Amino acid sequence: MPDSRGSIDRLVRAMLRVLLVASVGRAAVPAVLILTAITGLAAPSYAATPVIVTPNQEETVAPYVARVYFDAKAKDGSDSYYEILKNNKPVYIEQAKNKGEKFFIGTMYKDDPDAAMIKMGMDITGDGQPDLVISEWLGRANCCLIFHIFEIGQTFKKLGTIDAEFGASGSHFILPDKDSKDTGLAIQIHDWIFANWNTDFADSPAPKVILHFSDNAYRIAPDLMRERALDASDLATRAAAVAKYAPSAKGGAWPHTKVSPQLWGTMLDLIYSGHEEGAWKFLDDAWPSKVRGKDVFARDFRAQLAKSPYWPAVKAMNSEKPLNGKTGQSVGPSPSPSPAAAKQ
């Protein structure tokens, strides 16, 4: 009987959330009446004890409250979700799609160096409005981290969803330079479009991408991504390592013969810091002499690069063209998983 009752209790909580979502924007039915009605139907054979679902995490910046729920015993992940309330009325609810997913208010860990920068109510975009960051961890090996960013001022709205993918340890928020007029935080992630491309994941390069909030969306910040080109001695050392890569020593043809991933890793470092021309020169200097198919590699590399959602903006950065809504990477707002009202 305890197992049956536990299943019913979980069903009750799930149905409560469905009713909560359905009631957004309308007069809410008192939770006690809902619970009484459901438990009366679900468990007529015994007197059900009311189930009180307490949040794992809760923070308040009046008139907003953010709550995160997670039940490790749930078999389908349905008991992991977060809600945002304004004046005690739900304005946004999102539930995990798979078991093991978790949501966090701010950073995943309280001792994260970024935690103080993105506390609930901080202005992280620089537009003068208080904001809220919800981090989502998908719970799979090496994967994946997503930031959900909301404005919680007089107007409530979702500002963006930033998929950091495998960047649980490498993604972070960046304070503006002391001489910059921009007061908003930038967000550093990595572009994982080359993950497992002709090598294993551990050796896959992932160039740095820096985003900032501009024109109502998160876009690539070329002024923050541009860096000095690698010096000649560093490039020569890398080229020598690629040329001496053991799997290339016997010769052959790309892609059947392995080439060091340091080749395209260095090319990506150069391209994503504004030095595309230097990347193609490095290819010429570093390509193993016994391996045929350099032109085929260049074609394959370009094709993979073009799959990146960031490539239009990176390409524009390298050609020094101004970024705009058509060429800039925009990580726009995602639709609310519930019909929550955008304004209260």
C-alpha positions in Angstrom: 0.0 0.0 0.0 2.8 2.5 0.7 4.1 2.2 -2.9 0.6 2.8 -4.3 0.0 5.7 -2.1 3.4 7.2 -3.1 2.4 6.9 -6.8 -0.9 8.6 -6.1 0.8 11.4 -4.2 3.1 12.0 -7.2 0.0 12.0 -9.5 -1.6 14.5 -7.2 1.3 16.9 -7.4 1.5 16.5 -11.2 -2.2 17.3 -11.5 -1.8 20.3 -9.3 0.8 21.7 -11.6 -1.4 21.1 -14.6 -4.2 23.0 -12.9 -1.8 25.7 -11.9 -0.6 26.2 -15.5 -4.2 26.1 -16.8 -5.3 28.7 -14.2 -2.6 31.3 -15.1 -4.2 34.6 -16.1 -7.6 33.5 -14.7 -9.0 33.4 -11.2 -7.1 30.7 -9.4 -9.0 27.9 -7.7 -8.0 27.6 -4.0 -5.3 24.9 -3.7 -7.0 23.3 -0.8 -10.2 22.7 -2.8 -8.3 21.4 -5.7 -6.3 19.0 -3.5 -9.5 17.9 -1.7 -11.3 17.1 -5.0 -8.3 15.2 -6.5 -7.4 13.2 -3.4 -11.1 12.3 -2.9 -11.2 10.8 -6.4 -7.7 9.3 -6.4 -7.7 7.5 -3.1 -11.2 6.6 -1.9 -10.0 3.6 0.1 -8.2 5.7 2.8 -8.1 9.2 4.2 -5.5 11.0 2.2 -3.1 13.3 4.0 -2.7 16.6 2.1 0.6 16.7 0.1 2.6 19.8 0.7 5.1 20.4 -2.0 7.9 22.6 -0.8 10.4 24.2 -3.2 14.0 23.2 -3.1 14.9 26.8 -3.6 13.0 30.1 -3.3 14.0 33.7 -3.7 12.0 36.9 -3.5 12.5 40.4 -5.0 9.1 42.0 -4.5 6.7 41.7 -6.2 8.4 38.6 -7.7 9.0 35.2 -6.3 11.0 32.5 -8.0 10.7 28.8 -6.9 12.5 25.7 -8.0 11.2 22.2 -7.3 13.0 18.9 -7.7 11.9 15.4 -6.6 14.7 12.9 -7.0 12.2 10.0 -6.5 10.2 10.9 -9.6 10.8 8.3 -12.3 10.0 10.5 -15.3 11.5 13.9 -14.2 8.1 15.4 -14.0 8.7 16.7 -10.5 11.5 19.1 -11.7 10.2 22.5 -12.6 10.4 26.2 -11.7 7.8 28.9 -11.5 7.9 32.7 -11.3 5.1 34.6 -9.6 4.3 38.3 -9.6 2.0 39.6 -6.9 1.4 36.0 -6.0 0.2 35.1 -9.5 2.1 32.7 -11.7 3.6 34.5 -14.8 5.9 31.7 -16.0 6.2 28.0 -15.4 8.6 25.5 -17.1 8.9 21.8 -16.4 11.7 19.4 -17.1 11.3 17.3 -20.2 13.5 14.4 -18.9 14.5 12.7 -15.7 17.6 14.1 -14.0 17.1 17.7 -15.2 17.4 20.4 -12.6 16.8 24.1 -12.4 18.6 26.6 -10.2 18.0 30.3 -9.3 21.2 32.0 -10.5 24.2 29.7 -10.7 24.2 26.0 -10.2 26.5 26.3 -7.1 26.4 28.9 -4.4 30.2 29.1 -4.3 30.4 29.8 -8.0 32.4 33.1 -8.5 29.5 34.3 -10.7 26.9 33.8 -8.0 27.1 37.3 -6.5 26.9 38.9 -10.0 23.6 37.4 -11.0 21.6 37.4 -7.8 17.9 37.7 -8.4 17.1 41.4 -8.9 20.5 42.4 -10.3 20.6 44.4 -13.5 22.6 42.1 -15.7 21.7 43.5 -19.1 22.6 47.1 -18.3 19.1 48.4 -19.2 18.3 49.6 -15.7 15.8 46.9 -15.0 16.1 44.0 -12.4 16.7 40.6 -13.9 16.5 36.9 -13.0 18.7 34.1 -14.2 17.5 30.5 -14.1 20.2 27.9 -14.9 19.0 24.6 -16.3 21.2 21.5 -16.1 20.1 18.6 -18.4 21.8 16.0 -16.3 23.6 14.0 -19.0 27.3 13.2 -19.2 29.2 16.4 -20.0 26.0 18.1 -20.9 24.2 20.5 -20.9 23.8 24.0 -19.4 21.2 26.5 -20.4 20.6 30.0 -19.1 17.0 31.4 -19.0 17.1 35.2 -18.5 14.0 37.3 -17.5 13.3 40.9 -16.8 11.4 41.3 -13.6 10.7 45.0 -13.4 7.3 46.7 -14.0 7.1 44.6 -17.1 7.8 40.8 -17.0 9.3 39.2 -20.0 11.8 36.6 -21.1 14.9 38.2 -22.6 16.7 35.1 -23.9 17.6 31.5 -23.7 21.3 30.9 -24.0 22.4 27.3 -24.7 25.9 26.9 -23.3 25.8 23.2 -24.3 28.8 21.4 -22.8 30.0 24.5 -21.0 29.1 23.7 -17.4 32.7 24.7 -16.2 33.7 27.1 -19.0 30.6 29.4 -19.2 30.5 32.5 -17.0 29.4 36.1 -16.7 31.9 38.9 -17.3 31.9 42.3 -15.6 32.2 45.2 -18.0 35.6 46.9 -18.4 36.0 49.8 -16.1 36.5 52.1 -19.1 33.4 50.8 -20.9 30.2 52.7 -21.2 28.3 49.4 -21.1 27.1 48.5 -17.7 25.7 45.1 -18.5 27.3 41.7 -18.0 28.6 39.8 -21.0 28.3 36.0 -21.1 31.1 33.8 -22.2 30.2 30.4 -23.6 31.9 28.1 -26.2 30.8 27.1 -29.7 30.7 23.3 -29.7 29.9 22.9 -33.4 33.2 20.9 -33.8 32.4 18.5 -30.9 33.4 15.0 -32.0 34.3 16.2 -35.5 37.0 13.8 -36.8 38.2 13.3 -33.2 36.9 12.3 -29.8 35.1 14.6 -27.5 38.0 15.1 -25.2 40.2 16.5 -27.9 37.4 18.5 -29.6 38.1 22.3 -29.8 35.4 24.7 -28.8 36.2 28.4 -29.5 35.2 31.1 -27.1 32.0 33.1 -27.8 31.1 36.3 -25.9 27.5 37.6 -26.0 26.0 40.8 -24.6 22.5 42.2 -24.5 21.9 44.6 -27.4 18.8 45.7 -29.3 16.6 43.4 -27.1 18.6 40.2 -27.7 21.8 38.5 -26.8 24.3 38.9 -29.6 28.0 38.3 -30.3 30.2 41.1 -28.9 32.9 41.6 -31.5 34.7 44.2 -29.4 35.1 41.7 -26.6 36.0 38.7 -28.9 38.7 40.4 -30.9 42.1 39.7 -29.5 45.7 40.0 -30.6 46.8 37.3 -33.0 48.9 34.5 -31.6 52.6 35.4 -32.0 54.7 33.8 -34.6 56.7 31.5 -32.3 53.5 30.1 -30.7 52.0 29.4 -34.2 55.3 27.8 -35.3 55.3 25.5 -32.2 51.7 24.5 -32.9 52.4 23.9 -36.6 55.3 21.6 -35.7 53.1 19.6 -33.4 50.5 19.1 -36.1 53.1 18.1 -38.6 54.6 15.6 -36.2 51.3 14.1 -35.2 52.0 10.3 -35.1 48.8 9.1 -36.8 49.7 11.3 -39.8 53.3 9.9 -40.1 52.5 7.0 -42.5 50.7 9.3 -44.9 47.4 8.8 -46.7 44.5 11.0 -47.6 42.0 13.1 -45.5 39.6 12.1 -44.0 40.8 8.5 -43.9 44.1 9.5 -42.4 43.9 11.2 -39.0 45.2 14.8 -38.6 45.8 16.4 -35.3 42.7 18.3 -34.0 45.2 21.0 -32.9 45.1 22.0 -36.6 41.5 23.1 -36.6 41.6 24.1 -33.0 44.2 26.7 -33.8 42.3 27.8 -36.9 39.2 28.3 -34.8 41.1 30.3 -32.1 42.3 32.6 -34.9 38.9 33.0 -36.6 36.9 33.6 -33.4 39.4 36.3 -32.3 39.1 38.1 -35.7 42.0 36.6 -37.6 40.5 34.4 -40.3 43.3 35.2 -42.8 45.8 33.9 -40.3 43.8 30.7 -39.9 44.2 29.8 -43.6 47.9 30.6 -43.5 48.3 28.3 -40.5 46.6 25.6 -42.5 49.2 25.9 -45.2 52.0 26.0 -42.7 50.9 23.1 -40.5 49.4 20.6 -42.9 51.3 17.3 -42.7 53.4 16.8 -45.8 52.6 13.1 -46.2 48.8 13.6 -46.0 46.9 14.4 -49.2 43.6 16.2 -49.3 44.3 19.6 -47.8 41.7 21.1 -50.1 39.2 18.5 -49.1 39.9 19.3 -45.5 39.4 23.0 -46.1 36.0 22.3 -47.8 34.9 20.0 -44.9 36.0 22.6 -42.4 34.1 25.4 -44.0 31.0 23.2 -44.3 31.1 22.4 -40.6 31.8 26.0 -39.6 28.8 27.1 -41.6 26.6 25.0 -39.4 27.3 27.1 -36.4 24.6 29.5 -35.3 27.4 32.0 -34.5 29.1 31.8 -37.9 27.3 34.8 -39.6 28.3 37.1 -36.8 31.9 35.7 -36.6 32.2 36.0 -40.4 31.0 39.6 -40.2 33.4 40.3 -37.4 36.3 39.1 -39.5 35.2 41.3 -42.5 34.8 44.2 -40.1 31.2 44.7 -41.2 28.9 46.2 -38.6 26.6 43.7 -36.9 22.9 44.2 -37.1 19.7 42.2 -36.6 20.4 40.2 -39.8 24.0 39.2 -39.3 24.3 39.3 -35.5 23.7 36.2 -33.5 20.5 36.7 -31.6 19.6 34.4 -28.8 16.0 35.5 -28.6 13.3 34.8 -26.1 11.8 31.3 -26.2 8.0 30.9 -26.0 6.7 30.3 -22.5 5.9 26.6 -21.9 2.7 27.8 -20.2 0.1 30.3 -21.3 1.4 32.6 -18.5 0.5 36.3 -18.9 3.5 38.4 -19.9 2.3 41.3 -17.9 0.6 41.6 -14.5 
